[in-house]
Amino acid sequence: MRLLVVEDEARLGKALQRGLQAEGFVVDVAADGLTGLELARHGGYDAMILDVMLPGLSGYRVVRQLRAEERWLPVLMLSAKDGEYDQADGLDCGADDYLTKPFSYVVLLARLRALLRRGAPQRPAVLTAGDLSLDPARRRVTLAGAEVVLTAREFALLEYLLRRSGAVVSKTELLDHVWDDSIETAPNTVEVYIGYLRRKIGRERLETVRGAGYRLAG
């Protein structure tokens, strides 16, 4: 297994390299974000351990760029930034796991093994269908490059449809996944919100499949 460690603290980078090599991994180390990004693109690695605060390019920007290029290398982020929003930002921009410093080496190894077991299935950070895109982390929707303003419910509905792009999604499924199941919601509520979405993203993008549900064109 080939690993890439991107860490600007030289002592920590070397320590990780020695420890992981002792576990049987082949390990390369980069000390800045730009070098790390270039190696991640072309190095044929099985996973990457990525610091957040890096010279040249932050870890957030590195992983976001990789995902934008549809490169699904598993990424474990390391950071001294231990706030819940910092961790959420790392995961939302495309990282697969987030570990705060100081960390347990035993836990790091366990999380790394879990990433390697899962492999690298496609999991884009930004959802797209044609020229329609939705960024869950930034809560932003664009259509042909222009921003589309949605309510929270419209956003949740569009996000779910984009995650099932090309598939027929029933009203019941939408009610289960988009609306609060603790509150009784009439099935025609889905029709109302589908109408709202059509006015904002174009009627032709959201097809009614009679007797089955709705399908978002891919």
CORPE-V700838 format. One line per field, one symbol per residue. ss: DSSP state (a for helix, b for strand, c for the rest). psi: psi as a letter, one per 20 degrees, with the letter a starting at -180 (. if undefined). Layout:
BEGIN
ss: ???
psi: ???
END
This chain:
BEGIN
ss: cbbbbbcccaaaaaaaaaaaaacccbbbbbccaaaaaaaaaaccccbbbbbcccccccaaaaaaaaaacccccbbbbbbccccaaaaaaaaaccccbbbbccccaaaaaaaaaaaaaacccccccbbbbccbbbbccccbbbbccbbbcccaaaaaaaaaaaaccccbbcaaaaaaaacccccccccaaaaaaaaaaaaaacaaabbbbcccbbbbcc
psi: ppqppopiogggghggggghhhijqppqpqjrhgggggghhjikqhrpooqgnqqgprhghghggghhjlpkpppoppqiojqhhggggghhiiqhrppqqqrphggggghghgghhhbmqpmqhppqocjpqpohgilppqokippppqrgggghghgghhikpiqpprggggghihqoiipppqhihggghgggghhhiphihoppopigcqppp.
END
